[in-house]
Amino acid sequence: MGEDPLITAVRSGDEDAVRVLLEDGADPNAVDEQGTPALCLAVSAFHSTIASYLVHGGADPDRRLPDGTTPLLRAIDSGSIGLVFCLLGDAALTSAATRVELLARARQWHEIGPIAMLRQRTGASDEVERVRIRDREWFTDYHELRLGGMTVRDGHTGILTLLEKHFGLHLDIDELAARACALEYPDYEHAVWWEIVTTLAKRQDDETWEAAAALRAHPDPLHRRFGAEVLVCLNLGDPMTDAPSPFEQRTLEFFLNWAEEEEHPDVLAETLSGLGHHEDPRIEPLGLTYLGHPASKVRALVPSTLGIVDSERSGRQTFTSEGLNAVLALARDADASVRKIAGYRLAHSLNPEPTVGDTLAGLLDDEDQQTRIWAVFGLAERDDPRCIDGADRVGPVDEYESWSWILGAPSRYEQRRREREAPGTTE
């Protein structure tokens, strides 16, 4: 007897096949030849989407397995915040005993640490292999830790935070900030940092805003950076509604004042990023003062502060003359990351000045591939024939599908040119 088709689809990571099989009546609690449920196979492969399909199809995340675990406990062990999120059901239906068990498991990983826990679980004393990975289902980063045949991600502190929120526990901002800032490798793309920031931002209350603003006085720049990001996310509000942020004006005034006084580049960059979500005539002059800042991360945020004369729904914009000159200067910056951002902004610029096209053409041989891509796209959008030669310099592109519209710009330009040159065409 062959393997269950659903098990085969889960093992191969075939999301579409899993979805179709479940829609056609496949048993979501199917097990493999060792008795391992399909949901556990998805968890062990860190496949959040498939896990979500299985749970919504009826797979039981609290099913007790022979080793005493459940799929949800295994998801907590995995260190993937996204996996745990997909397996969590209605908090109101979760028994008190289950809540205690889940929180205790997450807290154990958080307090002992994933490396020490790996050593306990495996009994291995070898060096832990650490690999930075991108969770492409959730657009967040982790360190994947491998030891003794076991692999986990270092998201356990974020999982504890997620479970506390899910079960209605309300930790104050100082404790959550301490968690984020105590990460072994604290960075702003990490899944744990993002989970903690968004947990606070979703509260949308004055208490959280004031507590985040109070971190401006913290002596540790990492805490100040954390407070600034929470304020930015609070101000952005609920993305599911069009309601204006209740914090907009005071956040604007707060960041204008803070940006003038902050000296640490990480924190200053975040305040400038925050100002980029506002429209006010005071922002561009302030941003332009940082055009020559010694930190590239600060210079890279200058374009976000620039005023817009006109814009389109497509994201294309017309800069003020001062703003355009700033972006042109940043496109010649010594730092590749700054040039990339400037190239992106120029590629979406509606400014008609010929120097925009010339500057984009100058980026066609940039060391950074994404900068070259934006240069080609911008030239094509301006109907500049230099985009054709530039397209040949882009090189092979990873994840072509996500770039397909951008990379197709030269072909669309050629199509427009042929249509204009066709017999009988009038201008």
QUIDALIN-V808774 format. One record per residue. N is the residue number from 1. RES is the residue in three letters. PHI is phi as a letter, one per 20 degrees, with the letter a starting at -180 (none if undefined). D_LAST is the distance of its C-alpha to the last C-alpha in Angstrom with 1 decimal. Layout:
((N/RES/PHI/D_LAST) (N/RES/PHI/D_LAST))
This chain:
((1/MET/none/69.4) (2/GLY/f/65.9) (3/GLU/f/64.3) (4/ASP/g/62.8) (5/PRO/g/59.1) (6/LEU/f/58.3) (7/ILE/f/60.3) (8/THR/f/58.5) (9/ALA/f/55.1) (10/VAL/f/56.3) (11/ARG/g/57.7) (12/SER/e/54.4) (13/GLY/m/52.3) (14/ASP/e/50.3) (15/GLU/f/49.0) (16/ASP/f/47.4) (17/ALA/f/50.6) (18/VAL/f/52.8) (19/ARG/f/50.7) (20/VAL/f/50.7) (21/LEU/f/54.4) (22/LEU/f/55.3) (23/GLU/f/53.3) (24/ASP/e/55.3) (25/GLY/o/58.6) (26/ALA/f/59.5) (27/ASP/f/62.3) (28/PRO/f/60.9) (29/ASN/e/64.3) (30/ALA/g/64.6) (31/VAL/c/66.5) (32/ASP/e/66.5) (33/GLU/f/69.6) (34/GLN/e/71.0) (35/GLY/n/70.6) (36/THR/e/67.7) (37/PRO/f/65.4) (38/ALA/g/61.7) (39/LEU/f/61.0) (40/CYS/f/63.1) (41/LEU/f/61.3) (42/ALA/f/58.0) (43/VAL/f/59.6) (44/SER/f/61.0) (45/ALA/e/57.5) (46/PHE/l/55.9) (47/HIS/d/53.5) (48/SER/f/52.8) (49/THR/f/50.4) (50/ILE/f/52.8) (51/ALA/g/55.7) (52/SER/f/53.8) (53/TYR/g/53.2) (54/LEU/f/56.9) (55/VAL/f/58.1) (56/HIS/f/55.9) (57/GLY/e/57.1) (58/GLY/o/60.7) (59/ALA/f/61.9) (60/ASP/e/64.7) (61/PRO/f/64.0) (62/ASP/d/67.7) (63/ARG/f/69.3) (64/ARG/f/72.4) (65/LEU/e/72.6) (66/PRO/g/75.7) (67/ASP/e/75.3) (68/GLY/n/75.3) (69/THR/e/71.6) (70/THR/c/68.8) (71/PRO/g/65.1) (72/LEU/f/64.3) (73/LEU/f/67.0) (74/ARG/f/65.5) (75/ALA/f/62.1) (76/ILE/f/63.7) (77/ASP/g/65.3) (78/SER/f/62.0) (79/GLY/n/60.7) (80/SER/e/57.3) (81/ILE/f/56.4) (82/GLY/f/53.8) (83/LEU/f/56.3) (84/VAL/f/58.8) (85/PHE/g/56.2) (86/CYS/f/55.4) (87/LEU/e/59.1) (88/LEU/f/60.1) (89/GLY/d/60.8) (90/ASP/f/61.7) (91/ALA/g/63.8) (92/ALA/f/65.9) (93/LEU/e/67.0) (94/THR/e/68.1) (95/SER/f/71.8) (96/ALA/f/73.4) (97/ALA/f/74.9) (98/THR/f/71.5) (99/ARG/g/70.0) (100/VAL/f/72.8) (101/GLU/f/72.5) (102/LEU/f/68.7) (103/LEU/f/68.9) (104/ALA/f/71.9) (105/ARG/f/70.2) (106/ALA/f/67.1) (107/ARG/f/69.3) (108/GLN/f/71.3) (109/TRP/f/68.3) (110/HIS/f/67.1) (111/GLU/f/70.5) (112/ILE/e/71.7) (113/GLY/n/68.3) (114/PRO/f/66.5) (115/ILE/f/68.0) (116/ALA/f/71.6) (117/MET/f/71.0) (118/LEU/g/69.7) (119/ARG/f/72.9) (120/GLN/f/75.0) (121/ARG/f/73.3) (122/THR/e/73.4) (123/GLY/m/76.4) (124/ALA/e/74.5) (125/SER/d/75.0) (126/ASP/f/72.3) (127/GLU/f/69.4) (128/VAL/f/66.7) (129/GLU/e/63.4) (130/ARG/d/60.6) (131/VAL/c/56.9) (132/ARG/f/54.0) (133/ILE/c/51.9) (134/ARG/d/48.8) (135/ASP/e/49.3) (136/ARG/f/45.9) (137/GLU/e/46.7) (138/TRP/c/47.4) (139/PHE/l/45.5) (140/THR/c/48.6) (141/ASP/d/50.8) (142/TYR/c/54.4) (143/HIS/d/57.0) (144/GLU/e/58.3) (145/LEU/d/62.0) (146/ARG/c/63.8) (147/LEU/b/67.6) (148/GLY/l/70.1) (149/GLY/n/67.7) (150/MET/d/66.5) (151/THR/c/63.0) (152/VAL/c/62.0) (153/ARG/d/59.3) (154/ASP/e/60.3) (155/GLY/d/59.0) (156/HIS/f/62.4) (157/THR/f/62.4) (158/GLY/f/59.1) (159/ILE/f/60.7) (160/LEU/g/63.7) (161/THR/f/61.3) (162/LEU/f/59.4) (163/LEU/f/62.7) (164/GLU/g/64.1) (165/LYS/f/61.1) (166/HIS/f/61.2) (167/PHE/e/64.9) (168/GLY/n/64.5) (169/LEU/e/66.1) (170/HIS/d/64.7) (171/LEU/e/65.1) (172/ASP/f/64.7) (173/ILE/f/61.9) (174/ASP/f/64.4) (175/GLU/f/65.5) (176/LEU/f/62.0) (177/ALA/f/60.9) (178/ALA/f/64.0) (179/ARG/f/63.0) (180/ALA/f/59.5) (181/CYS/f/60.7) (182/ALA/e/63.6) (183/LEU/g/61.4) (184/GLU/g/62.4) (185/TYR/c/58.9) (186/PRO/f/57.3) (187/ASP/b/53.5) (188/TYR/e/50.7) (189/GLU/e/49.2) (190/HIS/f/52.6) (191/ALA/f/53.0) (192/VAL/f/56.2) (193/TRP/g/54.8) (194/TRP/f/51.8) (195/GLU/f/54.2) (196/ILE/f/56.4) (197/VAL/f/53.6) (198/THR/f/52.0) (199/THR/g/55.5) (200/LEU/f/55.9) (201/ALA/f/52.4) (202/LYS/f/52.8) (203/ARG/f/55.8) (204/GLN/l/53.7) (205/ASP/c/56.7) (206/ASP/f/57.9) (207/GLU/g/60.7) (208/THR/f/58.4) (209/TRP/f/56.0) (210/GLU/f/59.0) (211/ALA/f/60.6) (212/ALA/f/57.4) (213/ALA/f/57.1) (214/ALA/f/60.7) (215/LEU/f/60.0) (216/ARG/g/58.3) (217/ALA/e/61.8) (218/HIS/f/62.8) (219/PRO/f/64.0) (220/ASP/e/62.3) (221/PRO/f/58.6) (222/LEU/f/58.0) (223/HIS/f/59.3) (224/ARG/f/57.1) (225/ARG/f/54.1) (226/PHE/f/55.1) (227/GLY/g/55.5) (228/ALA/f/52.1) (229/GLU/f/50.4) (230/VAL/f/52.3) (231/LEU/f/51.1) (232/VAL/f/47.5) (233/CYS/f/47.9) (234/LEU/f/49.9) (235/ASN/f/47.1) (236/LEU/f/44.5) (237/GLY/m/46.6) (238/ASP/e/46.5) (239/PRO/f/43.2) (240/MET/e/43.9) (241/THR/c/43.7) (242/ASP/d/41.3) (243/ALA/f/44.3) (244/PRO/f/44.1) (245/SER/f/46.4) (246/PRO/f/49.7) (247/PHE/d/50.0) (248/GLU/g/46.6) (249/GLN/f/47.8) (250/ARG/f/51.1) (251/THR/f/49.4) (252/LEU/g/46.9) (253/GLU/f/49.7) (254/PHE/f/51.9) (255/PHE/f/49.3) (256/LEU/g/48.4) (257/ASN/f/52.1) (258/TRP/f/52.7) (259/ALA/f/49.9) (260/GLU/f/51.4) (261/GLU/d/54.8) (262/GLU/f/54.3) (263/GLU/d/55.1) (264/HIS/f/54.9) (265/PRO/f/51.5) (266/ASP/f/51.4) (267/VAL/f/52.2) (268/LEU/g/49.9) (269/ALA/f/47.0) (270/GLU/f/47.7) (271/THR/f/47.8) (272/LEU/f/44.5) (273/SER/f/43.1) (274/GLY/f/44.6) (275/LEU/f/43.0) (276/GLY/f/39.6) (277/HIS/e/40.0) (278/HIS/c/40.3) (279/GLU/d/38.2) (280/ASP/a/40.1) (281/PRO/f/39.5) (282/ARG/e/42.6) (283/ILE/f/41.4) (284/GLU/f/38.8) (285/PRO/g/41.3) (286/LEU/f/43.9) (287/GLY/f/41.8) (288/LEU/f/40.8) (289/THR/f/44.5) (290/TYR/d/44.7) (291/LEU/f/42.0) (292/GLY/d/44.8) (293/HIS/f/47.2) (294/PRO/f/49.3) (295/ALA/e/48.7) (296/SER/f/45.4) (297/LYS/f/45.5) (298/VAL/f/45.4) (299/ARG/g/42.5) (300/ALA/f/40.6) (301/LEU/e/40.9) (302/VAL/g/39.5) (303/PRO/g/35.9) (304/SER/f/37.1) (305/THR/e/38.4) (306/LEU/f/35.3) (307/GLY/f/33.8) (308/ILE/d/30.3) (309/VAL/f/28.1) (310/ASP/b/25.8) (311/SER/b/25.6) (312/GLU/c/24.0) (313/ARG/f/26.0) (314/SER/f/24.7) (315/GLY/n/26.8) (316/ARG/e/24.2) (317/GLN/c/25.4) (318/THR/d/25.1) (319/PHE/e/28.3) (320/THR/f/30.0) (321/SER/f/30.2) (322/GLU/f/33.7) (323/GLY/f/32.9) (324/LEU/f/30.1) (325/ASN/f/32.4) (326/ALA/f/35.0) (327/VAL/f/32.9) (328/LEU/f/31.8) (329/ALA/f/35.5) (330/LEU/f/36.5) (331/ALA/f/34.1) (332/ARG/d/36.4) (333/ASP/f/39.6) (334/ALA/f/42.5) (335/ASP/e/42.7) (336/ALA/f/40.6) (337/SER/f/40.6) (338/VAL/f/39.3) (339/ARG/f/36.4) (340/LYS/f/35.5) (341/ILE/f/35.3) (342/ALA/f/33.3) (343/GLY/f/30.9) (344/TYR/f/30.5) (345/ARG/f/29.7) (346/LEU/f/27.2) (347/ALA/f/25.5) (348/HIS/d/25.0) (349/SER/e/24.2) (350/LEU/e/21.2) (351/ASN/f/22.2) (352/PRO/e/19.5) (353/GLU/g/22.1) (354/PRO/g/21.8) (355/THR/f/25.5) (356/VAL/f/24.7) (357/GLY/f/22.9) (358/ASP/f/25.7) (359/THR/f/28.3) (360/LEU/f/27.0) (361/ALA/f/27.0) (362/GLY/f/30.5) (363/LEU/e/31.5) (364/LEU/f/30.5) (365/ASP/d/34.1) (366/ASP/f/35.8) (367/GLU/f/39.1) (368/ASP/e/38.2) (369/GLN/f/36.1) (370/GLN/f/34.6) (371/THR/f/33.4) (372/ARG/f/31.7) (373/ILE/f/30.1) (374/TRP/f/28.7) (375/ALA/f/27.5) (376/VAL/f/25.5) (377/PHE/g/24.2) (378/GLY/f/23.2) (379/LEU/f/21.3) (380/ALA/f/19.5) (381/GLU/f/18.5) (382/ARG/e/17.2) (383/ASP/l/15.1) (384/ASP/e/17.8) (385/PRO/f/18.8) (386/ARG/f/22.3) (387/CYS/f/22.6) (388/ILE/f/23.1) (389/ASP/f/26.2) (390/GLY/f/27.3) (391/ALA/f/27.5) (392/ASP/f/30.1) (393/ARG/e/32.2) (394/VAL/f/32.6) (395/GLY/n/35.4) (396/PRO/f/36.9) (397/VAL/d/36.4) (398/ASP/f/39.3) (399/GLU/l/38.5) (400/TYR/g/35.2) (401/GLU/g/34.6) (402/SER/f/34.6) (403/TRP/d/31.9) (404/SER/g/29.8) (405/TRP/f/26.8) (406/ILE/f/26.8) (407/LEU/f/27.4) (408/GLY/e/24.6) (409/ALA/g/21.9) (410/PRO/f/21.3) (411/SER/f/20.9) (412/ARG/f/18.3) (413/TYR/f/16.4) (414/GLU/f/16.7) (415/GLN/f/15.6) (416/ARG/f/12.3) (417/ARG/f/12.0) (418/ARG/f/13.0) (419/GLU/f/10.6) (420/ARG/f/7.6) (421/GLU/e/9.9) (422/ALA/f/11.1) (423/PRO/g/11.6) (424/GLY/n/9.9) (425/THR/f/6.7) (426/THR/d/3.7) (427/GLU/f/0.0))
